Amino acid sequence: MFNPALPFQTLLRKEIHRFFTIWIQAILTPVITTSLYIVIFGLTVGQQIKVGDGISYLTFIIPGLMMMGIVNNSAMSSWGTIFIGKLNGYFNEMLIAPLSYFELAMAYILTGVTRGLVVGTIIWLVSLPFGGPIPIHPFYALTIAVLSACIFSCSGIIVAIWAKDFDQMGGFNTFILLPLVYLGGVFYSLKLLPGVWADVSRFNPIFYMIDGLRFGFFGASDSNPALAMSVALILATGLTVTCVWIFQSGWKLRS
């Protein structure tokens, strides 16, 4: 008897297997990069920086580095499959596969979430020998990490479908994603910023994701934890609905 969930399970397994086959790029590279950040910022420059709440600077930046890995890898997961498939003309075949549009969207979203969480977890494990933190509120930390991975997995899908060439893909990464990540508080607390710049940072959604993850680890944050969770939940829900609509409408796919 035909299992109606089989096409969805097959696509999900295929996409997850694909990123594990490129483990050097998908897993090893973020680990090396994070280790360098820990050594440079945590063990050297960080000795001179005080962030308060009895937290060392090295410990403070770990959740930010984890979120940076989650954000980048969740987005890149969708870019690789959908953008290349669209350019080569074979991604349209997925629109006539025996999958609902919701299943199609969720397969790619969950692949991005899986890749982001795998990288984020490995970054945390790498940090432990350097004094990385143990989460005080593990369920909160895991929830906001999953929602953040979902947000940028969806963002990767939308950008991959929207972009016409590699320049537009690179432009999104260079001019939107990277500034949002680095200005989201990966390496600093809002307490260290002048008032106006602290206010500007509060308009950056990635700030709430990083700050929420810090709350999960330390029990202290620069923003209200309920607000951080609400921002992540609203964005994740809205972008998931948008991805389903894009596959259903064929926007930028059927033209």
C-alpha positions in Angstrom: 0.0 0.0 0.0 1.3 3.5 -0.9 2.4 5.5 2.1 1.2 9.1 1.5 4.0 10.4 3.7 6.7 8.6 1.7 7.4 11.4 -0.9 7.9 13.9 1.9 10.1 11.6 3.9 12.2 10.8 0.8 12.7 14.4 -0.1 13.6 15.3 3.5 16.1 12.4 3.8 17.7 13.3 0.4 18.2 16.9 1.3 19.6 16.1 4.8 21.9 13.5 3.3 23.1 16.1 0.7 24.4 18.5 3.3 26.1 15.7 5.2 28.0 14.8 2.0 29.5 18.3 2.0 30.5 18.1 5.7 33.7 20.0 5.1 31.9 23.1 3.9 28.7 22.6 6.0 30.2 21.5 9.3 34.0 21.7 9.5 34.3 25.3 8.2 32.0 26.8 10.8 33.8 24.9 13.5 37.2 26.3 12.4 35.8 29.8 12.1 34.3 29.6 15.6 37.5 28.3 17.1 39.3 31.3 15.6 36.7 33.7 17.0 37.1 32.2 20.4 40.8 32.4 20.4 41.0 35.9 19.0 38.1 37.6 20.7 37.6 35.4 23.7 41.1 34.6 24.9 42.9 37.8 23.9 40.8 40.9 23.3 38.1 39.6 25.6 40.4 39.8 28.6 40.0 43.6 28.5 36.2 43.7 28.0 33.7 43.5 30.9 30.0 42.7 30.1 28.7 42.5 33.6 26.4 39.9 35.4 29.5 38.0 36.4 29.9 36.6 32.8 33.3 36.6 31.1 33.5 38.0 27.6 34.5 34.6 26.2 31.4 33.0 27.7 29.3 35.9 26.6 30.0 35.6 22.9 29.3 31.8 22.6 25.5 32.1 22.1 26.2 34.8 19.5 28.6 32.6 17.7 26.1 29.7 17.9 23.3 31.9 16.4 25.6 33.2 13.7 26.3 29.6 12.7 22.6 28.7 12.8 21.6 31.8 10.8 24.2 31.3 8.0 23.8 27.6 7.6 20.0 27.5 7.7 20.0 30.1 4.9 22.7 28.4 2.9 20.9 25.1 3.0 18.1 26.4 0.8 20.4 28.5 -1.5 22.3 25.4 -2.6 19.4 23.2 -3.7 16.8 25.7 -4.8 18.9 28.3 -6.5 21.0 25.9 -8.5 18.0 23.8 -9.3 16.1 26.8 -10.6 19.0 27.9 -12.7 19.4 24.5 -14.3 15.6 24.2 -14.8 15.0 21.0 -12.9 13.5 22.5 -9.7 10.2 23.1 -11.5 9.7 19.3 -11.6 9.3 19.4 -7.8 6.1 21.4 -8.3 4.5 18.4 -10.0 5.8 15.8 -7.6 3.3 13.9 -5.5 3.7 16.4 -2.6 1.4 19.0 -1.3 2.8 22.5 -1.4 2.9 22.5 2.4 5.0 19.3 2.4 7.3 20.6 -0.3 7.9 23.8 1.7 8.4 21.9 5.0 10.9 19.5 3.5 13.2 22.3 2.5 12.5 24.3 5.7 13.2 21.4 8.0 16.4 20.6 6.1 17.6 24.1 6.8 16.6 23.9 10.4 18.4 20.6 10.8 21.6 21.9 9.2 21.5 25.1 11.4 20.9 23.2 14.6 23.7 20.6 13.8 26.2 23.5 13.2 25.0 25.4 16.3 25.3 22.3 18.5 28.8 21.5 17.3 29.8 25.2 17.9 28.6 24.9 21.4 30.4 21.6 21.9 33.6 23.1 20.6 33.3 26.0 23.0 33.0 23.7 26.1 36.8 23.1 26.5 37.3 26.9 26.4 34.7 27.4 29.2 31.5 27.5 27.1 28.3 27.9 29.1 25.7 25.3 30.0 22.1 26.5 29.4 20.2 27.6 32.5 16.9 27.4 30.5 17.5 24.7 28.0 14.0 24.5 26.6 13.8 28.2 26.0 17.3 28.1 24.3 16.3 25.2 22.1 13.0 26.7 21.1 14.4 30.1 20.1 17.2 28.3 18.2 14.7 26.2 16.3 12.6 29.3 15.5 15.6 31.2 14.4 16.8 28.3 12.1 13.2 28.2 10.7 13.3 32.0 10.0 16.5 31.9 8.0 15.7 28.6 6.3 12.6 30.3 5.0 14.6 33.4 4.1 17.0 31.3 2.1 14.2 29.7 0.2 12.6 33.1 -0.6 15.9 34.7 -1.7 16.9 31.6 -3.8 13.6 31.8 -5.7 13.8 35.6 -6.1 17.4 35.9 -7.2 18.1 35.8 -10.9 21.9 35.3 -10.7 24.8 34.8 -8.3 25.3 38.5 -8.0 21.9 38.9 -6.4 22.5 36.0 -4.1 25.8 37.4 -3.1 24.3 40.9 -2.6 21.7 39.6 -0.2 24.4 37.8 1.8 26.8 40.8 1.8 24.5 43.8 2.2 21.6 42.3 4.3 22.5 39.1 6.1 26.0 39.8 7.3 25.3 43.3 8.5 22.2 42.1 10.4 24.2 39.3 12.0 27.3 41.4 13.0 25.1 44.3 14.2 22.8 42.0 16.1 25.0 41.8 19.2 27.2 38.7 18.4 30.3 40.4 20.0 28.8 43.1 22.2 26.0 43.9 24.7 23.6 46.8 24.3 24.9 48.0 27.6 28.2 48.9 25.9 26.5 51.0 23.2 25.6 54.7 23.3 21.9 55.3 23.8 21.0 56.0 20.1 22.9 53.0 18.8 21.3 50.7 21.4 17.9 51.9 20.2 18.8 51.3 16.6 19.9 47.7 17.4 16.5 47.0 18.8 15.1 47.2 15.3 17.3 44.4 14.2 15.4 41.1 14.5 18.6 39.0 14.8 19.3 41.0 18.0 16.3 39.3 19.7 17.3 35.9 18.5 20.9 36.3 19.9 19.7 37.9 23.0 17.0 35.2 23.5 19.6 32.5 23.2 21.8 34.3 25.8 18.8 34.3 28.1 18.5 30.6 27.6 22.2 30.1 28.6 22.6 32.8 31.3 19.2 33.7 32.6 20.0 37.4 31.8 19.5 39.4 28.7 19.3 43.0 27.3 15.7 42.6 26.2 12.5 41.0 27.6 12.7 37.2 27.0 9.0 37.1 26.2 9.5 39.8 23.5 12.4 37.9 22.0 10.4 34.7 21.8 7.4 36.6 20.3 9.5 38.2 17.6 11.0 34.8 16.6 7.6 33.1 16.7 5.9 35.7 14.6 8.7 35.8 12.0 8.9 32.0 11.8 5.2 31.7 11.3 4.9 34.5 8.7 7.8 33.3 6.6 6.7 29.7 6.7 3.3 30.7 5.4 5.0 32.9 2.7 7.1 29.9 1.5 4.0 27.7 1.2 2.3 30.4 -0.8 5.3 30.8 -3.1 5.3 27.1 -4.0 1.6 27.1 -4.4 1.5 30.2 -6.6 4.7 29.4 -8.6 6.0 32.9 -8.1 9.3 33.3 -10.0 9.2 29.5 -10.6 6.6 29.0 -13.4 7.5 32.1 -15.4 
